C-alpha cells in the first residue's frame, strides 16, 4: 500500500530505540524525512545512520531531554516545518500509591502530558496553515484499563487523552488529525523494566515473570516495535484522514472491553 508520505517531514521523539524507533523506521520506509530525538547521543546517532543507510532518507538527530524547555526549542528549530509529529517519552517508574508525592506527579505530567501538549502547540499552527498534518501520541493501554502499579503513568497519560479529545476536533477541519496509540506490553526496554520490578517484588526469575505476563495476553506474546511502527505509519498516511481523536489499542487483546 502506498501511504502517500514520500517527501513529508516528521519529528519523532524518543526514537533511538523501542516503540519510537519502530515508528521512525516505518516512516523512513515510506519515504519520510526525519528529525529524531532521544536523550542518549550514541544510540540516537546509530539509529539515525541506520535509517539513512537503510532507507535513503534525510535524518537529523538532535540529542536532548525533550521535557526540558531549552532542549525542546533546539529540537523544534532543527525540525522546522514538519508534517508529522510522533510524541513519545518513557513512562514513570512503577510503585504504590503511597510512594509518590507532588514532585513525582509533576515529573510524570511534564514527561507524559505537558511535553506532548507543548510540541503540539508549537507545530499545529503550521500544519493547519498547510492544510495537512498528522499527530500520533504514544500513550498506553492504561488509559483504557488502569494498571495499579503505574499510577503516575495512568494519571498523566489520561490527562493527555482528555486534551487530545477536545483539540483533535478543533483542528480536523484543517486537514490535521491527532490520534493516540495505546500500547500494551511490547518487547522493549520498558518491558524489561516492568518485568524486573516483578522479579524484585516476588522473587521469580525474569523468564518466569515474562511467561506469566505473556499468559495474561490473549495473543500469548509481547508486541514488536515493527508492528507498532507500521500502525503509526498508517495513522500518518493519506488513508487515515477520517480517523480523528481515537485511542487505538495495540495490546494483543489484553484489555477486555466491548467498546
C-alpha positions in Angstrom: 0.0 0.0 0.0 1.3 3.5 -0.9 0.9 5.6 2.2 1.3 8.8 0.2 4.0 10.1 2.6 7.0 10.3 0.3 8.7 13.7 0.8 6.8 14.5 4.0 8.8 15.6 7.1 8.4 14.2 10.6 9.6 14.7 14.1 9.7 11.5 16.1 10.6 11.7 19.8 12.3 9.0 21.9 13.3 7.5 18.6 16.6 5.8 19.3 15.1 2.5 20.4 11.8 0.8 21.3 8.5 2.0 20.0 9.8 5.4 18.9 12.4 3.7 16.7 9.7 1.4 15.3 7.7 4.4 14.3 10.8 6.2 12.8 11.7 3.1 10.8 8.2 2.7 9.3 8.0 6.4 8.4 11.5 6.3 6.8 10.5 3.2 4.8 7.6 5.3 3.5 10.0 8.0 2.3 9.6 10.5 5.1 12.5 12.8 6.0 13.1 12.6 9.7 14.2 14.6 12.7 14.7 12.2 15.6 15.3 12.9 19.3 16.4 11.0 22.3 18.5 11.7 25.4 21.4 9.4 24.6 23.6 10.7 21.8 25.4 7.4 20.9 22.2 5.3 20.5 20.5 8.2 18.7 23.3 8.7 16.2 23.5 5.0 15.5 19.8 4.9 14.8 20.0 7.9 12.5 22.8 6.4 10.5 20.9 3.1 10.2 17.8 4.9 8.9 19.9 6.8 6.3 21.7 3.7 5.1 18.6 1.5 5.0 16.0 3.8 3.6 17.9 6.6 1.9 16.1 9.5 3.6 17.5 12.6 5.3 17.7 12.1 9.1 18.6 14.8 11.5 19.4 13.7 15.1 19.1 16.1 18.0 20.0 14.6 21.4 18.5 16.1 24.5 15.7 15.7 27.1 12.5 16.7 25.2 10.9 17.6 28.5 13.4 20.4 29.0 12.2 23.7 27.5 15.6 24.6 26.1 16.3 21.2 24.6 12.8 21.1 23.2 13.4 24.5 21.5 16.5 23.1 19.9 14.7 20.1 18.6 11.9 22.2 17.2 14.3 24.6 15.5 16.1 21.6 13.8 12.8 20.0 12.8 11.4 23.1 11.1 8.1 22.8 9.3 7.1 19.2 9.9 4.0 17.5 8.6 4.1 14.6 11.1 4.6 14.7 14.9 5.1 11.5 16.9 5.3 12.2 20.6 6.8 9.7 23.0 8.5 9.7 26.3 9.4 6.9 28.8 6.9 6.2 31.4 7.4 7.0 35.1 8.5 4.2 37.4 6.0 1.7 39.0 5.2 1.8 42.6 2.4 2.1 45.2 0.0 5.0 45.7 1.7 5.7 49.0 5.2 6.1 47.3 4.5 9.3 45.4 4.4 12.9 46.4 3.7 16.1 44.4 7.2 16.2 42.8 6.7 12.7 41.4 3.4 13.7 39.8 4.8 17.0 38.4 7.6 15.0 36.8 5.2 12.5 35.3 2.9 15.3 34.0 5.9 17.1 32.4 7.0 13.9 30.5 3.7 12.3 29.5 1.2 15.2 29.3 2.7 18.7 29.2 5.6 18.0 26.8 3.3 16.4 24.1 1.0 19.4 24.5 3.9 21.9 24.1 5.0 20.1 21.0 1.5 20.2 19.5 1.1 23.8 20.3 4.3 24.6 18.5 3.6 22.6 15.4 -0.2 22.5 14.9 -0.4 26.1 13.5 2.0 25.3 10.6 0.1 22.1 9.9 -3.2 23.9 9.9 -1.8 26.6 7.6 -0.6 24.0 5.1 -4.0 22.1 5.4 -2.3 18.8 6.2 -0.8 17.3 9.3 -0.7 14.2 11.5 0.0 13.9 15.2 0.4 10.5 16.8 0.9 10.4 20.6 2.3 7.2 22.0 0.4 6.8 25.3 -0.6 3.5 27.0 -3.3 0.9 27.3 -3.6 2.1 30.9 -5.8 5.0 29.7 -8.4 2.3 28.9 -7.6 -0.2 31.7 -5.6 1.3 34.6 -2.5 -0.6 35.7 -2.5 -0.5 39.5 1.3 -0.1 40.0 1.6 2.5 37.2 -0.5 5.2 38.9 1.8 8.1 37.8 1.5 6.9 34.2 -2.2 6.3 34.5 -2.8 9.9 35.7 -0.5 11.8 33.3 -1.5 9.9 30.1 -5.2 10.1 30.9 -4.7 13.9 31.1 -3.1 13.9 27.7 -6.0 11.8 26.4 -8.5 14.4 27.6 -6.6 17.2 25.9 -6.4 15.3 22.6 -10.1 14.5 22.7 -11.0 18.2 22.5 -8.1 19.6 20.5 -8.4 16.9 17.7 -11.9 18.0 17.0 -10.9 21.7 16.7 -8.1 21.1 14.1 -9.7 18.3 12.0 -11.4 20.7 9.5 -7.9 22.0 8.6 -6.8 18.6 7.4 -4.9 17.8 10.6 -5.6 14.6 12.6 -4.5 13.8 16.2 -4.7 10.3 17.5 -3.2 8.2 20.3 -1.6 4.8 20.0 -2.1 2.9 23.2 0.4 0.1 23.5 0.2 -2.9 25.9 3.4 -4.8 26.6 5.9 -4.7 23.8 9.4 -6.3 23.5 11.2 -3.1 24.6 13.3 -1.8 27.5 10.1 -0.8 29.2 9.0 -4.4 29.3 12.4 -5.3 30.8 11.9 -2.6 33.4 8.4 -3.8 34.4 9.4 -7.5 34.4 12.5 -6.6 36.6 10.1 -4.9 39.1 8.1 -8.1 39.3 11.2 -10.2 40.0 12.2 -7.8 42.8 8.7 -7.9 44.3 8.1 -11.6 44.0 11.5 -13.3 43.7 10.7 -15.0 40.4 13.2 -15.1 37.6 13.0 -12.8 34.5 11.9 -15.7 32.4 9.1 -16.6 34.8 8.0 -13.0 35.0 7.8 -12.8 31.2 6.0 -16.1 30.8 3.4 -15.1 33.4 2.8 -11.7 31.7 2.6 -13.4 28.3 0.0 -15.9 29.6 -2.2 -12.9 30.5 -2.3 -11.7 26.9 -4.7 -13.4 24.5 -2.1 -13.3 21.8 0.3 -15.1 24.2 3.3 -12.9 23.3 4.7 -9.4 23.6 4.2 -7.0 20.7 7.0 -5.9 18.4 8.3 -2.4 17.7 7.9 -3.2 13.9 4.2 -3.9 14.0 3.7 -0.9 16.3 5.6 1.3 13.8 3.5 0.0 10.9 0.3 1.1 12.7 1.8 4.5 13.4 2.7 5.0 9.7 -0.8 4.0 8.6 -2.3 6.6 11.0 0.0 9.2 9.4 -0.9 8.2 5.9 -3.1 9.7 3.2 -5.6 6.9 4.0 -6.2 7.9 7.6 -7.6 11.4 7.3 -11.0 10.5 8.7 -9.6 9.0 11.9 -9.8 11.8 14.4 -9.3 11.8 18.2 -9.1 8.0 18.6 -7.3 5.9 21.2 -6.1 2.8 19.3 -5.1 -0.2 21.4 -2.1 -2.4 20.4 -2.1 -4.8 23.3 -2.7 -8.3 21.9 -6.2 -8.3 23.3 -5.2 -7.7 26.9 -7.7 -5.0 27.6 -11.1 -6.8 27.8 -13.8 -4.3 26.6 -16.7 -4.4 24.2 -16.4 -0.7 23.3 
